[in-house]
């Protein structure tokens, strides 16, 4: 990521300075003030539901209202409620133990707002992935500066209008623009920076933030597997995975990227999966379009490459789709070096990969890039092995993507899938500074410079015992 245009950097810096002056001029907001801001945000989202639904449909070319409400707007409303209910408890000073050598004493940790949080949001869920980090920043007592994705311009405009009407310019600001704006934004001296997007861009954002030693939360991606044990409920697995792969046309960072199933169960499972995809595709109305033509062309090229290499392809709904429409497909017998197996798919294409030994599956996941999400279908013995022998972001057992709806869980990856988390308490803690405070009384047991050499020797012995 380059430094961006000098004029753009100057413009953004001026916006940041307004927010920083507002933060420094006021004392940290108490719990009541933070809850009031969260309530204003929630009410504004609820009041503009229709505007946001229309904006998302314009950006995607086709997106059902129910999908935008359930997957994009509803999580924002629920997150503001969860944060509001809990932030008073999270804000309370936490007492810490003090060693006997420092008695009488008092030590505690207080959570202080960091200042101004920068938020770089993606296009796939333009509202949820912008406003949930914003709500977390507000709950933590910060001011915030948001850069929505230029690939969802109608959604960005709708959010900018809503936030300008809901918050003062020194509380929350939105800046719009393309790659130059994004490059300049990543290089600003924020007090914390949240980025959601691809692993490749995440590396550039982290490099830019490092110039100002800005701490980062990176929510990235990867190839999230769905593992089916021999004792899995295959009917449920097929139903869940079909829904998760068609939601937002597979343009979800935690969507199942591929399925791993035992070779003896594969043929029957593929038939179940195809049937569920056909049913969901036919019954769900018009599927969301791919965000732009270039990404749709990429998906069709990945499928064509696999087919040319001898993979079996089952197309759902007939045809390949045209323009920004990409029809769902299940691919089997894929060569390991093809694009569908190497790249994060981010679309409604689903490879099914067979395995002979469960241990080999877990070993392969353990040594590969760590996924943002992992799904396991099966009993308690397999569950224990998956949790003990793999590393990933969150895990859903006998389900797909539903962990994201649990607001009390941290949401984030590890390694190539991200750094840190921003849901629930972990998000609150990421956007606050843990400040240790020790109150030493006038009289204490510390002897240095105050007592005889004999007591100092006794004190030194006690410290090293």
C-alpha positions in Angstrom: 0.0 0.0 0.0 1.5 3.3 -1.1 1.3 6.5 0.9 -1.5 7.8 -1.2 -1.9 11.2 -2.8 -0.5 14.0 -0.7 -3.6 16.1 -1.0 -5.8 13.2 0.0 -3.7 12.6 3.0 -3.9 16.2 4.0 -7.7 16.1 3.7 -8.1 13.0 5.8 -5.7 14.3 8.4 -7.9 17.4 8.8 -10.9 15.1 9.5 -8.8 13.1 12.0 -7.7 16.3 13.8 -11.4 17.3 14.4 -12.1 14.0 16.0 -8.9 14.1 18.1 -9.6 17.6 19.4 -13.1 16.5 20.3 -11.7 13.5 22.2 -9.1 15.5 24.1 -11.5 18.3 24.9 -13.9 16.0 26.8 -13.6 13.6 29.7 -14.1 10.0 28.8 -17.8 9.3 28.5 -19.5 7.4 31.3 -21.6 4.3 30.8 -24.8 6.3 30.4 -23.4 8.5 27.6 -22.0 5.5 25.7 -25.4 3.7 26.0 -27.1 6.8 24.7 -24.8 6.9 21.6 -25.4 3.2 21.0 -29.1 3.8 21.2 -28.9 6.6 18.7 -27.0 4.4 16.3 -29.5 1.5 16.7 -32.5 3.8 16.2 -30.9 5.4 13.1 -30.3 1.9 11.6 -33.8 0.8 12.4 -35.3 4.0 10.9 -33.4 3.7 7.7 -33.9 0.0 7.0 -35.7 0.7 3.7 -32.9 3.1 2.5 -30.2 0.6 3.3 -32.1 -2.3 1.7 -32.4 -0.3 -1.5 -28.7 0.8 -1.4 -27.5 -2.8 -1.0 -29.7 -3.9 -3.9 -28.2 -1.1 -6.1 -24.7 -2.1 -5.2 -25.1 -5.8 -5.8 -27.4 -5.4 -8.7 -29.7 -7.9 -7.0 -30.0 -8.7 -3.3 -33.2 -9.7 -1.4 -34.4 -7.4 1.4 -34.5 -10.4 3.8 -30.9 -11.1 3.2 -29.8 -7.5 3.9 -31.9 -7.4 7.0 -31.0 -10.7 8.5 -27.3 -10.8 7.5 -26.3 -7.2 7.4 -28.5 -4.9 9.4 -29.9 -7.2 12.1 -26.4 -8.0 13.5 -25.8 -4.3 14.0 -29.0 -3.9 16.0 -28.2 -6.9 18.1 -24.5 -5.9 18.7 -25.6 -2.5 20.0 -27.9 -4.2 22.5 -25.2 -6.6 23.6 -22.7 -3.9 24.1 -25.1 -1.6 25.9 -26.1 -4.4 28.3 -22.5 -5.3 29.2 -20.3 -2.2 29.0 -21.0 -1.0 32.6 -19.6 -4.3 33.9 -16.6 -4.1 31.5 -15.9 -0.5 32.5 -15.6 -1.3 36.2 -12.0 -1.1 37.6 -10.6 -4.6 38.1 -8.8 -5.3 41.4 -5.5 -7.0 41.2 -3.5 -8.9 43.8 -0.5 -7.1 45.4 2.4 -9.1 46.9 2.7 -9.1 50.7 6.0 -7.1 50.5 4.0 -4.1 49.2 1.2 -4.3 51.9 -0.9 -2.3 52.7 -1.8 -1.6 49.2 -4.3 -1.3 46.4 -3.8 -2.1 42.7 -6.3 -2.1 39.9 -6.7 -2.0 36.1 -8.9 0.6 34.5 -10.0 0.5 30.9 -9.4 3.8 29.2 -10.6 4.8 25.7 -7.7 4.9 23.2 -8.9 8.0 21.3 -9.8 7.9 17.6 -10.4 4.5 16.0 -10.0 4.1 12.2 -12.3 1.6 10.5 -11.7 0.3 7.0 -14.7 -1.7 5.9 -15.3 -4.2 3.0 -18.0 -4.4 0.5 -19.5 -7.8 1.1 -21.5 -6.8 4.2 -21.3 -3.0 3.8 -23.4 -2.2 6.9 -22.6 -4.9 9.4 -18.8 -4.8 8.8 -18.8 -1.0 9.1 -21.2 -0.4 11.9 -20.4 -3.3 14.3 -16.8 -2.1 14.7 -18.2 1.4 15.0 -20.5 0.3 17.8 -17.6 -1.4 19.5 -15.5 1.8 19.3 -18.4 3.8 20.7 -18.9 1.4 23.6 -15.2 1.7 24.4 -15.6 5.4 24.7 -13.7 6.4 21.5 -14.4 8.7 18.5 -14.3 6.9 15.1 -13.4 7.6 11.5 -14.9 5.2 8.9 -13.8 4.4 5.4 -16.4 2.3 3.6 -15.6 0.3 0.5 -15.7 2.1 -2.9 -17.2 -1.1 -4.4 -20.5 -0.5 -2.6 -20.9 3.2 -3.2 -24.7 3.4 -2.6 -24.3 1.8 0.8 -21.4 4.0 1.6 -23.4 7.1 0.8 -26.4 5.9 2.8 -24.2 5.3 5.8 -22.4 8.6 5.5 -25.8 10.4 5.4 -27.1 8.5 8.4 -24.0 9.0 10.5 -23.7 12.7 9.7 -27.3 13.1 10.9 -26.8 11.0 14.0 -23.4 12.1 15.4 -21.5 15.4 15.7 -18.5 15.8 13.3 -16.1 15.4 16.2 -17.7 12.1 17.3 -18.0 10.1 14.1 -16.8 10.9 10.6 -17.1 9.0 7.2 -14.7 9.5 4.4 -15.4 8.1 0.9 -13.1 7.4 -1.9 -11.1 4.8 -3.9 -7.7 3.1 -3.5 -5.8 6.4 -3.0 -8.1 7.3 -0.2 -7.7 3.8 1.3 -3.9 4.0 1.1 -3.9 7.5 2.8 -6.4 6.3 5.4 -4.2 3.3 6.4 -1.3 5.6 7.0 -3.0 8.0 9.4 -1.9 8.1 13.0 -5.0 6.6 14.6 -5.0 5.3 18.1 -6.3 2.0 16.8 -7.1 0.7 13.3 -9.7 -2.0 12.3 -9.4 -3.5 8.9 -11.7 -6.1 7.3 -10.7 -7.5 4.0 -8.3 -9.8 2.1 -5.1 -11.2 3.6 -3.1 -9.6 0.8 -4.5 -6.1 1.5 -4.3 -6.7 5.2 -0.5 -7.1 5.0 -0.3 -3.7 3.3 -2.6 -2.1 5.8 -0.5 -3.4 8.7 2.7 -2.2 7.0 1.2 1.3 6.6 0.0 1.3 10.2 3.4 0.3 11.5 4.9 3.6 10.3 2.9 5.3 13.1 3.0 2.3 15.5 -0.8 2.1 15.3 -2.2 -1.1 16.9 -4.4 -3.0 14.5 -7.3 -5.4 14.5 -7.2 -7.3 11.2 -10.2 -9.4 10.1 -9.0 -11.3 7.0 -10.1 -14.5 5.3 -8.8 -17.8 4.1 -10.1 -21.2 3.1 -12.5 -22.2 5.9 -13.2 -25.9 5.8 -16.2 -27.9 6.7 -15.1 -31.3 8.1 -17.6 -34.2 8.1 -16.9 -37.1 10.4 -18.1 -40.6 9.7 -20.8 -40.1 12.3 -22.0 -36.8 11.0 -25.7 -36.0 10.4 -25.2 -35.8 6.7 -28.7 -34.5 6.0 -28.2 -31.6 8.4 -24.7 -30.9 7.1 -26.0 -30.7 3.5 -28.8 -28.4 4.5 -26.6 -26.1 6.6 -23.7 -25.9 4.1 -26.0 -25.2 1.2 -27.6 -22.3 3.0 -24.2 -20.9 4.1 -22.8 -21.2 0.6 -25.7 -19.4 -1.1 -26.1 -16.7 1.5 -24.9 -13.4 -0.2 -23.8 -15.7 -3.1 -21.0 -17.1 -1.0 -19.4 -13.6 -0.6 -18.9 -14.2 3.1 -15.5 -14.4 4.8 -16.7 -17.2 7.0 -18.6 -19.2 4.4 -17.5 -22.8 4.1 -14.9 -22.7 1.4 -14.7 -26.5 0.8 -16.1 -29.7 2.4 -13.9 -32.6 3.6 -15.8 -35.9 3.6 -14.7 -39.6 3.9 -14.2 -41.3 0.6 -16.8 -43.9 1.4 -19.4 -41.2 2.2 -18.7 -38.8 -0.5 -21.0 -39.9 -3.3 -24.1 -40.1 -1.1 -23.2 -36.7 0.5 -22.7 -35.0 -2.9 -26.2 -36.1 -3.9 -27.7 -34.7 -0.7 -25.7 -31.5 -1.1 -26.8 -31.0 -4.7 -30.4 -31.6 -3.8 -30.2 -29.1 -1.0 -28.6 -26.5 -3.2 -31.2 -27.0 -5.9 -34.0 -26.6 -3.3 -32.4 -23.5 -1.7 -31.6 -21.9 -5.1 -35.1 -22.5 -6.4 -36.9 -21.6 -3.2 -34.9 -18.6 -2.2 -35.9 -16.3 -5.0 -33.3 -14.4 -6.9 -29.8 -15.0 -5.5 -27.5 -12.0 -4.7 -25.3 -11.0 -7.6 -21.5 -10.8 -7.5 -20.4 -7.3 -6.5 -18.7 -6.6 -9.9 -18.1 -8.1 -13.3 -14.4 -8.7 -12.7 -15.1 -10.9 -9.7 -17.8 -12.8 -11.5 -15.4 -13.5 -14.4 -12.8 -14.7 -11.9 -15.2 -17.3 -10.4 -16.3 -18.6 -13.8 -12.6 -18.9 -14.8 -11.8 -20.8 -11.6 -14.6 -23.3 -12.4 -13.6 -23.6 -16.1 -10.0 -24.3 -15.1 -11.0 -27.1 -12.7 -13.3 -28.6 -15.3 -10.6 -28.5 -17.9 -8.3 -30.3 -15.5 -10.8 -33.2 -15.2 -12.9 -32.2 -12.2 -16.5 -33.2 -12.0 -18.8 -30.2 -11.9 -22.5 -30.2 -10.9 -24.1 -26.9 -11.9 -27.1 -25.7 -9.9 -30.1 -24.1 -11.6 -28.7 -24.8 -15.1 -26.2 -22.8 -17.0 -23.2 -20.7 -15.9 -25.0 -17.4 -15.4 -24.1 -14.2 -17.3 -22.7 -10.8 -16.3 -22.7 -10.5 -12.5 -24.7 -13.7 -12.0 -22.7 -16.8 -11.1 -24.8 -20.0 -10.7 -23.9 -22.3 -7.8 -21.8 -25.4 -8.5 -20.3 -28.4 -6.7 -16.9 -29.6 -7.9 -15.3 -33.0 -7.1 -12.1 -34.7 -8.1 -10.2 -31.4 -8.0 -6.4 -31.4 -8.7 -4.7 -29.9 -5.6 -2.9 -27.2 -7.6 -6.0 -25.7 -9.3 -7.3 -22.3 -8.3 -10.3 -23.6 -6.5 -8.0 -25.4 -4.1 -5.4 -22.7 -3.7 -7.4 -19.5 -3.5 -10.2 -18.3 -1.2 -13.2 -18.7 -3.4 -15.6 -16.0 -2.1 -18.5 -17.1 -4.3 -21.1 -19.9 -4.7 -18.7 -22.6 -5.9 -18.1 -25.5 -3.5 -15.4 -28.1 -3.8 -16.0 -31.4 -2.1 -12.7 -33.1 -1.2 -12.4 -36.8 0.0 -10.2 -38.1 2.7 -9.2 -41.6 3.7 -8.0 -40.9 7.3 -9.4 -38.3 9.7 -5.9 -37.8 11.3 -4.5 -36.8 7.9 -7.3 -34.1 7.5 -6.5 -32.6 10.9 -2.7 -32.7 10.2 -3.2 -30.9 6.9 -5.3 -28.1 8.5 -2.7 -27.8 11.3 0.2 -27.1 9.0 -1.6 -24.9 6.5 -2.7 -21.3 6.7 -5.0 -20.9 9.6 -8.7 -20.3 8.5 -11.0 -17.7 9.8 -13.6 -20.3 10.6 -13.8 -24.0 10.9 -16.9 -26.3 10.8 -17.1 -29.8 12.1 -20.0 -32.2 11.9 -19.9 -35.3 14.0 -19.8 -36.6 17.6 -17.9 -35.7 20.7 -14.8 -37.7 20.1 -14.1 -36.1 16.7 -15.0 -32.7 18.2 -12.3 -33.1 20.8 -9.7 -34.0 18.2 -10.6 -31.1 16.0 -10.4 -28.6 18.8 -7.2 -30.0 20.2 -5.3 -30.5 16.9 -6.2 -27.5 14.8 -5.9 -23.7 15.0 -8.4 -21.3 13.4 -10.7 -18.5 14.1 -14.1 -19.5 15.6 -15.5 -23.0 15.3 -19.1 -24.1 14.9 -19.8 -27.7 15.7 -22.7 -29.3 13.8 -23.6 -26.0 12.2 -22.3 -23.4 9.7 -21.7 -19.7 10.2 -24.0 -19.4 13.2 -21.1 -18.6 15.6 -21.2 -15.1 14.1 -24.6 -14.5 15.6 -23.3 -15.1 19.2 -22.5 -11.6 20.2 -20.7 -12.7 23.4 -18.1 -14.6 21.4 -14.9 -12.9 20.1 -14.8 -12.8 16.3 -11.4 -12.9 14.7 -8.8 -15.0 13.1 -5.2 -16.0 13.7 -2.1 -16.1 11.5 -3.1 -15.4 7.9 -6.8 -15.1 8.8 -6.2 -12.1 11.1 -5.1 -10.4 14.3 -7.3 -9.6 17.3 -11.1 -9.5 17.6 -13.9 -6.9 17.8 -17.1 -8.6 19.0 -18.2 -8.7 22.6 -15.8 -8.1 25.5 -12.7 -8.9 23.4 -13.6 -6.0 21.0 -14.2 -3.6 23.9 -10.8 -4.6 25.4 -9.0 -4.2 22.0 -10.3 -0.6 21.7 -9.4 0.4 25.2 -6.1 0.7 27.0 -5.6 -1.4 30.1 -4.0 1.0 32.5 -2.5 -0.4 35.7 -2.8 1.8 38.8 -1.0 1.2 42.1 -1.8 3.3 45.2 1.0 3.1 47.6 0.2 4.2 51.2 2.5 6.6 53.1 3.6 3.7 55.3 4.5 0.4 53.6 6.9 -2.5 54.1 9.3 -1.4 51.3 12.6 -0.9 53.2 14.9 0.5 50.5 16.4 3.7 51.7 14.3 3.7 54.8 15.4 1.0 57.1 18.5 -0.7 58.4 20.8 -2.9 56.3 19.6 -5.9 58.4 16.0 -5.4 57.2 17.2 -4.9 53.7 19.0 -8.2 53.8 15.9 -9.9 55.2 13.8 -8.3 52.5 16.2 -9.4 49.7 16.1 -12.9 51.1 12.3 -12.9 51.1 12.2 -11.7 47.5 14.5 -14.5 46.2 13.2 -17.4 48.4 
